[in-house]
Amino acid sequence: MAFEFPASFRFADSHEYANADGDLVRVGISAFAVDQLGDIVFVDLPDVGASLTKGSSFGSVESVKAVEDMYAPLDGEVVERNEAVLASPEELQNDPHGAGWLLVLRPKDTAQLDSLLDAAAYGAKVNAG
């Protein structure tokens, strides 16, 4: 199965995405990661106001197969979290690049986005397997 990824998104090797929207960045996990996890039963996210460090764990997603940590794609402050996904984890499966987003960050340095993979490079990486 070949996955398609929104062209404006940037991706971490650990499968989180960052989508810049003005001064803020929406963070989630890729459709590929969601597919690999299977049926998602629980999502754990940090509180609004939490400070994230690029590469550090910010929460976890639990499926019937495994519990996986999620890693911050950039440094920033959590300004919003997706309460709908916390209440109904299946929303993450239904639309991981849209309604299934996880956090909105106020990034410390938007230049960090440049260190992430673009959609084409990420797609080539995950679709090669």
Phi, psi and omega in degrees: 000124178268133180261146175247144183232140180303133186299332183279349184280152171241148187232142173272156176302334181274009171083011171275151175245158175229127180235106182291136178219092185068233180274356184245163179228126177272133184240141175201192174243150188290159176302325177299312180298318179298317179298318180295327182287325185085210184292116182272129184245343183202141176230134179243122182234154177289162178285156172302136182099345179294147178257126181253147176245131181309130177088351179265153181293136177241000181164188180216161175233131183247131176240179177294343182265323190197167169246125182239134173287151173248145186240138182296126178284346177198166178287141176174177179253135177288119178253346178200148172229154186275095181295331180296322179289324177297320181285325183224083184305337179296340176301327178298320179289323185293324186204069187297332181266358181236255183296344181269018175300162184249309185224157165243127181249149165261103187291148175284326184209104182295344177297339177298336178301328182294341180276353180268160179288142172282171186300321181294315180293319179295316179300319179297322181294309187279334180275350181286333184293000000 
